Amino acid sequence: MSFKENIDNVSARIYDFIKDKPEVTSWQIKLALNISSSIMFLALGVLMQNGKITVDPDGINYKITKTPQQQ
């Protein structure tokens, strides 16, 4: 699997994890999916770029929510 394919795969896993939740933290995603912080943030960037999520600072973590058109 190429690096880009890995990021795309993790993006899909993250989106699947958050689909039924109003909001989650980056820490919850990292623990639930057992992924490294670096790949998680790259995947979150892809989801943000595609307009699927918003990411907001929340203390030492980030709060992730689906964008309104995705809910």
Backbone bond lengths (Angstrom), bond angles and torsions (degrees), N, CA, C in turn:
res aa  C-N    CA-C-N  psi(-1)  N-CA   C-N-CA  omega(-1)  CA-C   N-CA-C  phi
1 M - - - 1.453 - - 1.534 107.88 -
2 S 1.328 115.79 130.93 1.463 119.90 179.11 1.539 110.23 -73.81
3 F 1.312 115.43 166.39 1.464 121.00 179.83 1.522 110.44 -60.89
4 K 1.346 117.20 -44.72 1.460 120.79 179.44 1.523 110.68 -64.31
5 E 1.306 117.83 -40.70 1.469 120.74 177.50 1.524 110.60 -62.25
6 N 1.328 116.79 -37.55 1.459 120.91 177.90 1.530 110.34 -64.08
7 I 1.321 117.15 -44.75 1.463 120.66 178.40 1.523 110.57 -62.75
8 D 1.327 117.17 -43.92 1.465 120.73 178.28 1.526 111.29 -61.94
9 N 1.325 116.33 -39.88 1.465 121.16 179.00 1.523 110.84 -64.57
10 V 1.321 117.11 -44.62 1.466 121.13 179.18 1.531 109.98 -66.85
11 S 1.323 117.76 -37.54 1.472 120.81 176.15 1.523 110.49 -57.77
12 A 1.318 116.07 -45.71 1.465 120.41 179.28 1.526 111.09 -64.14
13 R 1.324 116.92 -40.61 1.468 120.58 178.39 1.518 111.15 -63.73
14 I 1.336 116.80 -42.30 1.475 120.73 178.70 1.520 109.55 -63.02
15 Y 1.319 117.01 -47.75 1.463 120.03 -177.95 1.526 110.47 -62.08
16 D 1.316 117.51 -39.72 1.465 121.22 177.10 1.535 110.31 -63.11
17 F 1.330 117.26 -38.84 1.464 121.98 -179.89 1.525 111.42 -65.63
18 I 1.331 117.91 -38.83 1.465 120.28 -175.02 1.521 113.80 -90.34
19 K 1.322 118.22 -7.66 1.470 120.33 -169.98 1.524 114.45 -58.12
20 D 1.315 119.30 -31.48 1.465 121.46 -178.23 1.528 112.95 -106.28
21 K 1.328 116.79 13.41 1.461 120.51 -177.73 1.528 109.69 -116.63
22 P 1.328 117.88 140.34 1.465 119.46 179.36 1.529 112.43 -65.97
23 E 1.324 116.74 -37.93 1.460 121.67 175.06 1.518 108.92 -162.71
24 V 1.315 115.53 153.95 1.459 122.29 177.27 1.521 107.99 -139.27
25 T 1.323 115.74 165.49 1.461 119.65 175.34 1.527 109.19 -101.92
26 S 1.322 114.39 160.32 1.460 119.11 177.02 1.535 110.22 -60.27
27 W 1.302 117.16 -34.79 1.471 120.92 179.16 1.532 110.95 -64.38
28 Q 1.331 117.16 -42.03 1.465 120.54 178.12 1.525 110.87 -61.45
29 I 1.320 116.55 -41.92 1.468 120.65 179.18 1.523 110.16 -63.28
30 K 1.324 116.00 -48.50 1.464 121.03 -178.17 1.524 111.62 -57.34
31 L 1.322 116.57 -46.02 1.466 119.97 -179.02 1.525 112.37 -71.01
32 A 1.323 116.92 -43.89 1.466 120.35 -176.31 1.526 112.36 -65.55
33 L 1.326 116.40 -37.03 1.461 119.74 -176.35 1.527 113.43 -98.21
34 N 1.344 116.09 -5.15 1.459 121.73 178.78 1.532 111.23 52.92
35 I 1.342 115.46 55.93 1.462 121.50 -179.12 1.522 109.75 -122.89
36 S 1.329 115.94 159.57 1.465 119.64 178.24 1.526 109.76 -73.45
37 S 1.316 115.32 156.64 1.460 120.27 178.66 1.524 110.90 -61.64
38 S 1.322 116.86 -41.10 1.469 119.33 -175.75 1.523 111.38 -64.38
39 I 1.320 118.54 -45.12 1.471 119.75 179.97 1.525 109.99 -69.52
40 M 1.326 117.42 -33.93 1.455 120.39 178.16 1.521 110.40 -62.78
41 F 1.329 117.41 -46.68 1.460 119.49 -177.92 1.525 111.85 -69.38
42 L 1.316 118.26 -33.46 1.464 119.81 173.97 1.534 110.21 -63.52
43 A 1.329 116.15 -43.93 1.469 120.72 179.81 1.527 111.02 -66.43
44 L 1.331 117.74 -39.30 1.462 120.33 176.62 1.527 110.34 -62.86
45 G 1.329 116.52 -37.07 1.454 120.43 176.83 1.514 112.23 -61.95
46 V 1.318 116.71 -39.55 1.469 121.05 177.21 1.526 109.79 -63.59
47 L 1.327 116.86 -45.35 1.465 120.23 179.74 1.522 111.55 -64.15
48 M 1.330 116.80 -37.97 1.469 120.41 176.53 1.528 110.23 -65.10
49 Q 1.314 116.50 -45.89 1.463 121.52 -178.83 1.530 111.06 -60.38
50 N 1.319 116.52 -34.23 1.465 121.72 179.76 1.524 112.53 -84.39
51 G 1.334 116.96 1.44 1.460 121.22 176.93 1.517 114.98 73.73
52 K 1.335 117.18 20.45 1.461 120.38 -177.47 1.523 113.25 -89.91
53 I 1.333 117.21 -25.54 1.469 120.99 -177.19 1.519 110.41 -139.15
54 T 1.333 114.10 164.31 1.456 121.23 166.22 1.522 107.30 -119.88
55 V 1.310 115.89 149.82 1.459 121.71 179.78 1.524 107.37 -127.75
56 D 1.331 115.84 124.69 1.460 121.26 -179.53 1.521 109.90 -127.39
57 P 1.342 117.40 140.19 1.461 120.27 177.12 1.529 110.73 -59.21
58 D 1.321 115.72 142.00 1.463 122.24 179.37 1.525 107.70 -147.58
59 G 1.318 116.12 81.12 1.470 119.92 -176.24 1.520 109.39 67.94
60 I 1.327 116.93 -127.14 1.467 120.21 179.25 1.532 111.74 -87.66
61 N 1.315 117.28 -4.23 1.461 122.41 178.95 1.512 110.02 -111.69
62 Y 1.312 115.31 -173.02 1.455 122.70 174.05 1.516 108.57 -127.65
63 K 1.319 115.84 143.79 1.465 121.96 178.02 1.532 107.38 -97.32
64 I 1.315 115.76 126.28 1.457 121.09 -178.11 1.526 108.80 -112.73
65 T 1.331 115.58 127.73 1.465 121.28 176.17 1.519 108.51 -132.44
66 K 1.327 115.05 151.06 1.462 119.50 174.59 1.522 108.01 -71.95
67 T 1.319 116.38 146.22 1.460 119.45 176.38 1.516 108.81 -69.61
68 P 1.331 118.52 154.47 1.466 121.11 -175.09 1.535 114.28 -51.99
69 Q 1.322 118.26 -41.78 1.463 119.09 -178.97 1.527 112.45 -69.88
70 Q 1.343 117.63 -13.61 1.461 121.51 -179.36 1.535 112.42 -95.30
71 Q 1.339 117.03 -9.32 1.477 119.49 -174.66 1.492 113.26 -83.63
